[in-house]
Amino acid sequence: MTVVAGRVISYKNRYVETETFTIETKLNKPGFLPALAGDAPAIIAAFLLNSLRFGAVNEHMGNTNVFEHSGKVYAIAENYVPQEVDISTLETVCNWDVNGTWDRPFTSHPKICDMVAVARIINATLVIPELDKRSFWKDSSNFSDVFDEDHFINALSNDVKITKKLPKELATGTRAVKHFRSWSGMDYYQDEIASMWEEYEVRFLEYSGRI
């Protein structure tokens, strides 16, 4: 803990205690063979040996990203389920399997959450997106087939307004299509993007491969 410019700053860090981290902690040494890169035969051998010794082909990570959901904080990586973390103590509470309905990794680089953040910054109303079916994508699914629309809307109700369909009165309004500039700061959204509201009623903002 230190004081900077009259403000108290406190910092702490702690390992996310995944199941494989706990195994190696008890061993008091690294136990898993590296299996993320290398020659194919070596990777296959590492997978087999790790699986036989520890019941997992690779170490479970929790160090790529963190997110908050329903008042709880989760650490996440793309090779295991998220781990709930106590934000006060940084203690790992448990694996999060969405009440027994999920048994695989989440993406650690969410795109929809980025769009929600942009909408919050520029005070925009989001419309449930349509997934691209006209280019090279062969998937006929809709947004509602992949996500729980009502939960999506309700969970974000305190942050941004979301509607399922574009209102009829705006269906024929002036429109613009805008591709975001990558790695932009908040000023870019507050100035360049928000200024489009002065000329257009509806804006289609292209952000990811299918949305």
N, C-alpha and C positions, 0 to 999 in steps of 0.2 A: 504494500500500500504506500502511495506517495502523494504529495500535494503539488499540483501544478496550477499556477495562476489562481490560487485560492480555492481550487477544486480538488477533492479527494478522488484519486484514481486507484482502483483495485484491479489486479489481474491474477487469474489463476488458470491453470490448464490441467487436464487429466485425460488419460487414455480412455477411449470408449471400450468398455469391457465386453467384447463379443465372446461367443462361446470358445472360439479358437484362441483368443487372447488369454482367456482363463486357463486353457490347457497349457499354453506355453509358460504362463506365470507359475503354475504348479511345477512344471519341469525346471523352472529357473534357467531356461536357455531356449534359443530358437529350436523349434521342432519340425516345422513344415518345410519341405523342399521347395525351392522356387519353381513356380509353374506358370508364370505369366509371359515369359519370353524365352527363346532359345530354339534349338533344333527340335523338330517334331517328335522324334523318338524319346528325347530327354524329357519333354513336357509330358508325354503319355506315361513314361515311367514314374515321373513325380506325382502325377494324378493318382496312379495306382497305389504307390507306396503311401501317400498321404491318406488316401481313403482307407487302406488297410490298417494303418496305425492310429488314425484319429477320427475316422468316419466322415471326413470332409476332404474334398479334392484340393482345396486351397484355403488359405487364411481368409476369414471373414473380415471385411473392412467396415469402417464406420467413419471415414475421415475425409469424404469428398464435399459434403454439404450438410447444412442443418436447416430445418424448417419447423415452423410452429403450426399446430393444428388443434383446434378446440382447447386452447389453453395449455397444451403440452408441447414440449420441444423434442425433436427427434434428430438423431445423427444418421447419416445415410451414405451409402456407397452403392455401386452398381453390381455388386456380386453377392448381396445378402439383404435380408429384410431390414428395415430401419430399427434402430434401438432408441427407446425412450430414455431421455436424460433429464435428471433433476437439475433445473437451471440454477438453483441456489448452491448446490453442493457439487455439481457436475458428476454425480454418481449415476452409473448406468442402472436404470430401473428394470428393464425387461426388453425382450424383442417385441416389436409391434406387428401383429399379424391381422390388424383390422378386425378384431373380434372373431378370429378364427376363419376369416374368409380369404386370406391372402397368404401365400407361401413362397413368394418369389421376390426378387429385387424390385425396387422402384427406380425410375430414372433419377439421376442425381443432378440433372441439368434441365429443370422444367421450363417449358416454353410458355405454357398457358399462364403460369404465375407471373412471367415477365410481362405479358400483355395486361394482366390485371394491375400490375404495378404502374404501367404506363397510363392506364385508364384512371387510376387514382391520382396520378400526378397532374393530368390535364383535365380532370373532372369530366370524363366522358362516360357515356352509358354504353355498356357492351351488349352486343347481340350474340346469342349463342351461335358459334361459327358453323359454317358448312364445311365438310371435309372434301377435299379435291377428289373428284372421280373422273375427271375429263382428260388428265394427262396420262402418265404412264402407270398410275396407281390402279391396281386390279381389285382393290378392296372396296366393296359396296357399302360398308358400314357407315352409319351416321354418328354424329357426336353423342347422341343419346344411347347408342349401342355400346359405346366405350366408357362413357361417364354417366353418373347419376345427375341429371340436369337440375333437379330440385335441390339436391344437397349442394351442388356447385353454387347455385344462386343464394341459398339460405346461409351457407357457411361464409360467404363474402358480403353479406348484406350490410354489414357495418363499414365496409371499405369502399365498395363500388356498386352502382346500380347495374343489374343485368336483366335483360328481357329475352324471352325465347325467340321472338320474331320481330322483324322491323315493323313498326306501326304503319297502318295503311296510309295515313296522311303523309308519310315520308317515302312511300314506295316510289313516287315519281319525282322526288326532290332532286335538286342538283347534287351530283356525286363526284367524288374524286378517289383515285386509287393511289396509295402512297406506300412505297417500300422503305422500311426503316433503314437508317444508316447504322451499321454495326458499331458496337462499342462506343455509343454516344452517352454523354453526360446528361444530367437533369435539365440543363439549360436548353439543350437541343429539343427536348420534348415540350418544355414550357414555352419556348419561343417559336420554333419553326413548325412543330406539329400542331400545337394549340392554335396557332394563327390561322390554320385552315378553317376553323369554325366561322371565321368572318365571311367566307365566300361560299362554303358548302354546308349543306344540312346533314349529309351522310358521307362518311369517309370509310373506305375499305382499306384497312391497313394490313399489308402483306407482311407476315412475320416468319412463318416456318413452312416446311415442305408441303403440308397438306391443309393448313388452316388459312 
